[in-house]
Every structure is written in structure tokens, then in C-alpha cells.
Amino acid sequence: MIVIAVALCTFFPHLPGNPFAVFAGTASAAEQRSYGEMKGMATAEEALKALKKHFEKRDIVIGEIIEKELYFEAEIKDRKNMVIDKVIIDKRTGRIRSIY
């Protein structure tokens, strides 16, 4: 019975009453929307708007946005203009993810 409970907590960390839920790495609904917009992006301006929304509480600068066939690519820089990350924004879904 204990093995089943541990397996449920491991594979379904979002279940109510899970004592390990704090460590599960789940995001709030607002964070999930900003990470995976689930809205198509047709232009670099839309991608920039999504990136600004996603990084609004961080002290960063969004570099040039380059359009590729299936996604947009952007460098994320600190205030000293050093590249700290490179992200892509899927044109079909709007999902933002790091490629570093």
C-alpha cells in the first residue's frame, strides 16, 4: 500500500493531499499561461509582447528577435548586455523555451 501511495505522489504530484507537492515543481495557472501561451504567433511583434509578459518581473533585456520557419529566436540579456539565455517561441503554440 505504501508503494502505491509513493508511486501516486511521484507520477501525479498535483493530486490534493500530496505531502511532496511543494517539491513537485508545479507552476501556478498564471505562470503556465505565460510559459505556454497556447496562442499562435504570426509576427515578431507578437513574440516580443509574449516575451515581455513572460519576463516582466525580471531585470533583463530582450535582444533582437529572429524569425525562423517554425519559431522565433531571441537572446535574453542582463543589464550589462551579456547574453544569459537564448529562447525560442513556437509560432504555432506560442510556447517559450530555452535552447541554451
Phi and psi in degrees as GROMACS dihedral restraints (atoms count N, CA, C in turn):
[ dihedral_restraints ]
;  ai    aj    ak    al  type     phi  dphi    fc
    3     4     5     6     1   -65.8    20    10
    4     5     6     7     1   -39.4    20    10
    6     7     8     9     1   -61.4    20    10
    7     8     9    10     1   -41.3    20    10
    9    10    11    12     1   -63.8    20    10
   10    11    12    13     1   -42.4    20    10
   12    13    14    15     1   -63.8    20    10
   13    14    15    16     1   -43.1    20    10
   15    16    17    18     1   -65.4    20    10
   16    17    18    19     1   -40.8    20    10
   18    19    20    21     1   -63.5    20    10
   19    20    21    22     1   -42.0    20    10
   21    22    23    24     1   -63.0    20    10
   22    23    24    25     1   -41.8    20    10
   24    25    26    27     1   -66.5    20    10
   25    26    27    28     1   -33.7    20    10
   27    28    29    30     1   -73.7    20    10
   28    29    30    31     1   -45.9    20    10
   30    31    32    33     1   -89.0    20    10
   31    32    33    34     1   -18.0    20    10
   33    34    35    36     1  -132.6    20    10
   34    35    36    37     1    67.1    20    10
   36    37    38    39     1   -64.9    20    10
   37    38    39    40     1   -17.3    20    10
   39    40    41    42     1   -85.1    20    10
   40    41    42    43     1    -4.7    20    10
   42    43    44    45     1   -62.5    20    10
   43    44    45    46     1   141.2    20    10
   45    46    47    48     1   -60.1    20    10
   46    47    48    49     1   141.9    20    10
   48    49    50    51     1    82.1    20    10
   49    50    51    52     1     4.7    20    10
   51    52    53    54     1   -72.5    20    10
   52    53    54    55     1   116.5    20    10
   54    55    56    57     1   -67.6    20    10
   55    56    57    58     1   -16.2    20    10
   57    58    59    60     1   -99.2    20    10
   58    59    60    61     1     5.0    20    10
   60    61    62    63     1   -59.8    20    10
   61    62    63    64     1   -30.8    20    10
   63    64    65    66     1   -61.2    20    10
   64    65    66    67     1   -33.9    20    10
   66    67    68    69     1   -96.2    20    10
   67    68    69    70     1     6.1    20    10
   69    70    71    72     1   -77.2    20    10
   70    71    72    73     1   -18.0    20    10
   72    73    74    75     1    78.8    20    10
   73    74    75    76     1    19.8    20    10
   75    76    77    78     1   -77.3    20    10
   76    77    78    79     1   147.5    20    10
   78    79    80    81     1  -104.4    20    10
   79    80    81    82     1   157.9    20    10
   81    82    83    84     1   -69.4    20    10
   82    83    84    85     1   166.3    20    10
   84    85    86    87     1   -60.0    20    10
   85    86    87    88     1   -38.7    20    10
   87    88    89    90     1   -65.3    20    10
   88    89    90    91     1   -41.2    20    10
   90    91    92    93     1   -66.7    20    10
   91    92    93    94     1   -37.4    20    10
   93    94    95    96     1   -65.7    20    10
   94    95    96    97     1   -38.4    20    10
   96    97    98    99     1   -64.8    20    10
   97    98    99   100     1   -39.0    20    10
   99   100   101   102     1   -74.3    20    10
  100   101   102   103     1   -30.2    20    10
  102   103   104   105     1   -74.7    20    10
  103   104   105   106     1   -46.3    20    10
  105   106   107   108     1  -121.4    20    10
  106   107   108   109     1    81.8    20    10
  108   109   110   111     1   -49.9    20    10
  109   110   111   112     1   -33.6    20    10
  111   112   113   114     1    57.9    20    10
  112   113   114   115     1    35.3    20    10
  114   115   116   117     1  -139.3    20    10
  115   116   117   118     1   128.7    20    10
  117   118   119   120     1   -61.5    20    10
  118   119   120   121     1   150.9    20    10
  120   121   122   123     1  -116.9    20    10
  121   122   123   124     1   122.6    20    10
  123   124   125   126     1  -102.2    20    10
  124   125   126   127     1   -26.8    20    10
  126   127   128   129     1  -129.5    20    10
  127   128   129   130     1   161.6    20    10
  129   130   131   132     1   -64.6    20    10
  130   131   132   133     1   -30.3    20    10
  132   133   134   135     1   -64.3    20    10
  133   134   135   136     1   -40.4    20    10
  135   136   137   138     1   -65.8    20    10
  136   137   138   139     1   -39.3    20    10
  138   139   140   141     1   -64.2    20    10
  139   140   141   142     1   -41.8    20    10
  141   142   143   144     1   -62.1    20    10
  142   143   144   145     1   -41.7    20    10
  144   145   146   147     1   -62.0    20    10
  145   146   147   148     1   -42.8    20    10
  147   148   149   150     1   -65.3    20    10
  148   149   150   151     1   -40.2    20    10
  150   151   152   153     1   -65.6    20    10
  151   152   153   154     1   -42.3    20    10
  153   154   155   156     1   -60.9    20    10
  154   155   156   157     1   -40.7    20    10
  156   157   158   159     1   -65.4    20    10
  157   158   159   160     1   -43.0    20    10
  159   160   161   162     1   -65.6    20    10
  160   161   162   163     1   -39.6    20    10
  162   163   164   165     1  -102.4    20    10
  163   164   165   166     1    17.2    20    10
  165   166   167   168     1   -58.8    20    10
  166   167   168   169     1   -28.3    20    10
  168   169   170   171     1   -98.1    20    10
  169   170   171   172     1     9.2    20    10
  171   172   173   174     1  -112.2    20    10
  172   173   174   175     1   150.6    20    10
  174   175   176   177     1   -89.3    20    10
  175   176   177   178     1    76.6    20    10
  177   178   179   180     1  -133.8    20    10
  178   179   180   181     1   168.8    20    10
  180   181   182   183     1  -123.2    20    10
  181   182   183   184     1   134.7    20    10
  183   184   185   186     1   -92.5    20    10
  184   185   186   187     1   122.3    20    10
  186   187   188   189     1   -78.0    20    10
  187   188   189   190     1  -167.4    20    10
  189   190   191   192     1   -60.4    20    10
  190   191   192   193     1   140.0    20    10
  192   193   194   195     1  -100.5    20    10
  193   194   195   196     1   124.0    20    10
  195   196   197   198     1  -106.9    20    10
  196   197   198   199     1   130.0    20    10
  198   199   200   201     1   -89.6    20    10
  199   200   201   202     1   128.5    20    10
  201   202   203   204     1  -113.2    20    10
  202   203   204   205     1  -179.8    20    10
  204   205   206   207     1   -62.9    20    10
  205   206   207   208     1   -45.4    20    10
  207   208   209   210     1  -111.4    20    10
  208   209   210   211     1    -5.7    20    10
  210   211   212   213     1  -156.9    20    10
  211   212   213   214     1   169.7    20    10
  213   214   215   216     1  -107.5    20    10
  214   215   216   217     1   148.0    20    10
  216   217   218   219     1  -122.3    20    10
  217   218   219   220     1   136.5    20    10
  219   220   221   222     1  -143.7    20    10
  220   221   222   223     1   144.0    20    10
  222   223   224   225     1   -91.1    20    10
  223   224   225   226     1   139.9    20    10
  225   226   227   228     1  -108.1    20    10
  226   227   228   229     1   124.5    20    10
  228   229   230   231     1  -120.9    20    10
  229   230   231   232     1   153.9    20    10
  231   232   233   234     1   -84.2    20    10
  232   233   234   235     1  -179.4    20    10
  234   235   236   237     1   -66.4    20    10
  235   236   237   238     1   -16.6    20    10
  237   238   239   240     1   -91.6    20    10
  238   239   240   241     1     9.5    20    10
  240   241   242   243     1    68.6    20    10
  241   242   243   244     1    23.6    20    10
  243   244   245   246     1   -92.0    20    10
  244   245   246   247     1   134.0    20    10
  246   247   248   249     1   -69.9    20    10
  247   248   249   250     1   123.4    20    10
  249   250   251   252     1  -110.4    20    10
  250   251   252   253     1   -16.2    20    10
  252   253   254   255     1  -163.9    20    10
  253   254   255   256     1   160.8    20    10
  255   256   257   258     1  -131.9    20    10
  256   257   258   259     1   127.8    20    10
  258   259   260   261     1  -122.7    20    10
  259   260   261   262     1   157.7    20    10
  261   262   263   264     1  -120.9    20    10
  262   263   264   265     1   150.0    20    10
  264   265   266   267     1  -121.1    20    10
  265   266   267   268     1   114.3    20    10
  267   268   269   270     1   -64.9    20    10
  268   269   270   271     1   127.0    20    10
  270   271   272   273     1   -65.9    20    10
  271   272   273   274     1   -33.5    20    10
  273   274   275   276     1   -78.1    20    10
  274   275   276   277     1   -41.0    20    10
  276   277   278   279     1  -108.1    20    10
  277   278   279   280     1   -22.8    20    10
  279   280   281   282     1    83.4    20    10
  280   281   282   283     1     5.5    20    10
  282   283   284   285     1   -68.3    20    10
  283   284   285   286     1   136.5    20    10
  285   286   287   288     1  -107.1    20    10
  286   287   288   289     1   129.9    20    10
  288   289   290   291     1  -147.8    20    10
  289   290   291   292     1   153.2    20    10
  291   292   293   294     1   -78.1    20    10
  292   293   294   295     1   144.4    20    10
  294   295   296   297     1  -116.6    20    10
  295   296   297   298     1     9.9    20    10
